[in-house]
Amino acid sequence: MKTITRILMLCIGLLGYNAVNAQEGCTDLSACNYDELATEDDGSCDYSCLGCTDELAENYDP
């Protein structure tokens, strides 16, 4: 029982540590503003630097 309690305490501690030290930013590797230090996506990803990826479109630009 003591082992289970220790494991649970460790898990709770790690979750708390991650929440405190979370760095928000863009976590999508394909985005123009990808932030390699971000640990939590904040919805700020920008894709405006990418061309049109629809091969059937007139303005196709991968």
OpenMM code with the backbone's topology and positions (N, CA, C; nanometers):
from openmm import Vec3, app, unit

residues = "MET LYS THR ILE THR ARG ILE LEU MET LEU CYS ILE GLY LEU LEU GLY TYR ASN ALA VAL ASN ALA GLN GLU GLY CYS THR ASP LEU SER ALA CYS ASN TYR ASP GLU LEU ALA THR GLU ASP ASP GLY SER CYS ASP TYR SER CYS LEU GLY CYS THR ASP GLU LEU ALA GLU ASN TYR ASP PRO".split()
positions = [
    Vec3(0.0818, -0.1195, 0.0000),
    Vec3(0.0000, 0.0000, 0.0000),
    Vec3(0.0868, 0.1269, 0.0000),
    Vec3(0.1979, 0.1207, 0.0719),
    Vec3(0.2864, 0.2363, 0.0771),
    Vec3(0.3459, 0.2658, -0.0603),
    Vec3(0.3750, 0.1609, -0.1353),
    Vec3(0.4326, 0.1779, -0.2688),
    Vec3(0.3331, 0.2496, -0.3599),
    Vec3(0.2084, 0.2098, -0.3547),
    Vec3(0.1055, 0.2731, -0.4380),
    Vec3(0.0893, 0.4198, -0.3995),
    Vec3(0.0900, 0.4464, -0.2719),
    Vec3(0.0784, 0.5842, -0.2249),
    Vec3(0.1952, 0.6682, -0.2742),
    Vec3(0.3150, 0.6156, -0.2699),
    Vec3(0.4337, 0.6882, -0.3172),
    Vec3(0.4262, 0.7154, -0.4668),
    Vec3(0.3812, 0.6147, -0.5410),
    Vec3(0.3686, 0.6318, -0.6857),
    Vec3(0.2655, 0.7403, -0.7176),
    Vec3(0.1517, 0.7372, -0.6500),
    Vec3(0.0488, 0.8387, -0.6720),
    Vec3(0.1000, 0.9782, -0.6366),
    Vec3(0.1717, 0.9907, -0.5283),
    Vec3(0.2260, 1.1204, -0.4880),
    Vec3(0.3263, 1.1706, -0.5914),
    Vec3(0.4081, 1.0807, -0.6437),
    Vec3(0.5052, 1.1184, -0.7457),
    Vec3(0.4334, 1.1677, -0.8715),
    Vec3(0.3316, 1.0946, -0.9146),
    Vec3(0.2555, 1.1340, -1.0340),
    Vec3(0.1885, 1.2694, -1.0155),
    Vec3(0.1278, 1.2891, -0.9006),
    Vec3(0.0620, 1.4174, -0.8736),
    Vec3(0.1649, 1.5300, -0.8725),
    Vec3(0.2804, 1.5040, -0.8145),
    Vec3(0.3870, 1.6041, -0.8122),
    Vec3(0.4349, 1.6392, -0.9515),
    Vec3(0.4495, 1.5393, -1.0366),
    Vec3(0.4949, 1.5648, -1.1733),
    Vec3(0.3901, 1.6421, -1.2522),
    Vec3(0.2643, 1.6112, -1.2332),
    Vec3(0.1579, 1.6850, -1.3020),
    Vec3(0.1576, 1.8309, -1.2581),
    Vec3(0.1748, 1.8534, -1.1311),
    Vec3(0.1798, 1.9901, -1.0808),
    Vec3(0.3002, 2.0653, -1.1343),
    Vec3(0.4126, 1.9972, -1.1444),
    Vec3(0.5346, 2.0586, -1.1969),
    Vec3(0.5149, 2.1007, -1.3417),
    Vec3(0.4562, 2.0137, -1.4224),
    Vec3(0.4340, 2.0448, -1.5632),
    Vec3(0.3369, 2.1604, -1.5802),
    Vec3(0.2346, 2.1666, -1.4988),
    Vec3(0.1368, 2.2745, -1.5107),
    Vec3(0.2002, 2.4090, -1.4768),
    Vec3(0.2868, 2.4106, -1.3775),
    Vec3(0.3520, 2.5347, -1.3366),
    Vec3(0.4535, 2.5792, -1.4410),
    Vec3(0.5232, 2.4852, -1.5013),
    Vec3(0.6315, 2.5174, -1.5930),
    Vec3(0.5919, 2.5088, -1.7398),
    Vec3(0.4631, 2.5020, -1.7684),
    Vec3(0.4180, 2.4949, -1.9072),
    Vec3(0.4516, 2.6255, -1.9782),
    Vec3(0.5005, 2.6129, -2.0995),
    Vec3(0.5296, 2.7303, -2.1813),
    Vec3(0.4344, 2.7268, -2.3003),
    Vec3(0.3500, 2.8272, -2.3102),
    Vec3(0.2535, 2.8323, -2.4186),
    Vec3(0.3180, 2.8841, -2.5460),
    Vec3(0.2669, 2.8355, -2.6574),
    Vec3(0.3158, 2.8779, -2.7874),
    Vec3(0.2644, 2.7832, -2.8936),
    Vec3(0.3138, 2.7957, -3.0143),
    Vec3(0.2721, 2.7099, -3.1239),
    Vec3(0.3549, 2.5824, -3.1225),
    Vec3(0.2875, 2.4681, -3.1143),
    Vec3(0.3575, 2.3401, -3.1070),
    Vec3(0.3482, 2.2600, -3.2380),
    Vec3(0.2979, 2.3217, -3.3446),
    Vec3(0.2839, 2.2533, -3.4735),
    Vec3(0.4096, 2.2755, -3.5578),
    Vec3(0.4818, 2.1681, -3.5835),
    Vec3(0.6074, 2.1774, -3.6596),
    Vec3(0.5892, 2.2401, -3.7975),
    Vec3(0.4718, 2.2274, -3.8573),
    Vec3(0.4516, 2.2797, -3.9921),
    Vec3(0.4097, 2.4270, -3.9937),
    Vec3(0.3910, 2.4873, -3.8789),
    Vec3(0.3502, 2.6281, -3.8717),
    Vec3(0.4706, 2.7202, -3.8896),
    Vec3(0.4429, 2.8402, -3.9387),
    Vec3(0.5493, 2.9395, -3.9625),
    Vec3(0.6126, 2.9871, -3.8324),
    Vec3(0.5349, 2.9885, -3.7271),
    Vec3(0.5829, 3.0405, -3.5990),
    Vec3(0.5986, 2.9296, -3.4945),
    Vec3(0.6381, 2.8106, -3.5385),
    Vec3(0.6606, 2.6988, -3.4467),
    Vec3(0.7587, 2.7408, -3.3367),
    Vec3(0.7240, 2.7072, -3.2135),
    Vec3(0.8089, 2.7411, -3.0991),
    Vec3(0.8596, 2.6122, -3.0356),
    Vec3(0.9853, 2.5821, -3.0547),
    Vec3(1.0408, 2.4566, -3.0037),
    Vec3(1.0422, 2.4501, -2.8518),
    Vec3(1.0296, 2.5634, -2.7862),
    Vec3(1.0286, 2.5651, -2.6399),
    Vec3(0.8885, 2.5491, -2.5827),
    Vec3(0.7870, 2.5619, -2.6666),
    Vec3(0.6487, 2.5531, -2.6197),
    Vec3(0.6149, 2.4101, -2.5798),
    Vec3(0.5481, 2.3984, -2.4663),
    Vec3(0.5038, 2.2679, -2.4183),
    Vec3(0.3525, 2.2561, -2.4213),
    Vec3(0.2847, 2.3676, -2.4430),
    Vec3(0.1385, 2.3691, -2.4473),
    Vec3(0.0939, 2.4594, -2.5615),
    Vec3(0.0142, 2.4041, -2.6532),
    Vec3(-0.0312, 2.4820, -2.7678),
    Vec3(-0.1341, 2.5860, -2.7224),
    Vec3(-0.1137, 2.7101, -2.7640),
    Vec3(-0.2048, 2.8179, -2.7243),
    Vec3(-0.2934, 2.8657, -2.8392),
    Vec3(-0.2908, 2.7944, -2.9515),
    Vec3(-0.3758, 2.8309, -3.0641),
    Vec3(-0.3209, 2.9443, -3.1488),
    Vec3(-0.1964, 2.9796, -3.1309),
    Vec3(-0.1384, 3.0940, -3.2020),
    Vec3(-0.0674, 3.0554, -3.3319),
    Vec3(-0.0738, 2.9293, -3.3716),
    Vec3(-0.0016, 2.8852, -3.4909),
    Vec3(-0.0451, 2.9636, -3.6142),
    Vec3(0.0527, 3.0027, -3.6940),
    Vec3(0.0292, 3.0836, -3.8139),
    Vec3(0.0797, 3.0063, -3.9349),
    Vec3(-0.0038, 2.9968, -4.0365),
    Vec3(0.0313, 2.9208, -4.1560),
    Vec3(0.0388, 3.0098, -4.2800),
    Vec3(0.0453, 3.1395, -4.2605),
    Vec3(0.0406, 3.2333, -4.3729),
    Vec3(0.1646, 3.2262, -4.4625),
    Vec3(0.2728, 3.1701, -4.4159),
    Vec3(0.3937, 3.1617, -4.4970),
    Vec3(0.3896, 3.0429, -4.5931),
    Vec3(0.2927, 2.9555, -4.5740),
    Vec3(0.2808, 2.8379, -4.6599),
    Vec3(0.2005, 2.8728, -4.7845),
    Vec3(0.2369, 2.8157, -4.8951),
    Vec3(0.1623, 2.8366, -5.0184),
    Vec3(0.0387, 2.7494, -5.0212),
    Vec3(-0.0366, 2.7611, -5.1270),
    Vec3(-0.1561, 2.6796, -5.1447),
    Vec3(-0.1128, 2.5351, -5.1684),
    Vec3(-0.1669, 2.4441, -5.0891),
    Vec3(-0.1267, 2.3045, -5.0994),
    Vec3(-0.2288, 2.2181, -5.1738),
    Vec3(-0.3277, 2.2820, -5.2349),
    Vec3(-0.4265, 2.2092, -5.3145),
    Vec3(-0.3743, 2.1976, -5.4565),
    Vec3(-0.3331, 2.0783, -5.4971),
    Vec3(-0.2708, 2.0581, -5.6286),
    Vec3(-0.3629, 2.0942, -5.7446),
    Vec3(-0.4927, 2.1008, -5.7220),
    Vec3(-0.5876, 2.1319, -5.8286),
    Vec3(-0.6169, 2.2818, -5.8384),
    Vec3(-0.5686, 2.3603, -5.7446),
    Vec3(-0.5957, 2.5042, -5.7442),
    Vec3(-0.5029, 2.5780, -5.8397),
    Vec3(-0.5502, 2.6910, -5.8932),
    Vec3(-0.4691, 2.7716, -5.9848),
    Vec3(-0.3449, 2.8266, -5.9179),
    Vec3(-0.3571, 2.8573, -5.7909),
    Vec3(-0.2454, 2.9170, -5.7178),
    Vec3(-0.1668, 2.8141, -5.6357),
    Vec3(-0.1626, 2.6896, -5.6835),
    Vec3(-0.0898, 2.5833, -5.6125),
    Vec3(0.0560, 2.6245, -5.5944),
    Vec3(0.1004, 2.6181, -5.4709),
    Vec3(0.2373, 2.6572, -5.4373),
    Vec3(0.2771, 2.5848, -5.3099),
    Vec3(0.3322, 2.4669, -5.3222),
    Vec3(0.3607, 2.3871, -5.2015),
    Vec3(0.4637, 2.4502, -5.1104),
] * unit.nanometer
topology = app.Topology()
chain = topology.addChain("A")
for resn in residues:
    res = topology.addResidue(resn, chain)
    for name in ("N", "CA", "C"):
        topology.addAtom(name, app.Element.getBySymbol(name[0]), res)
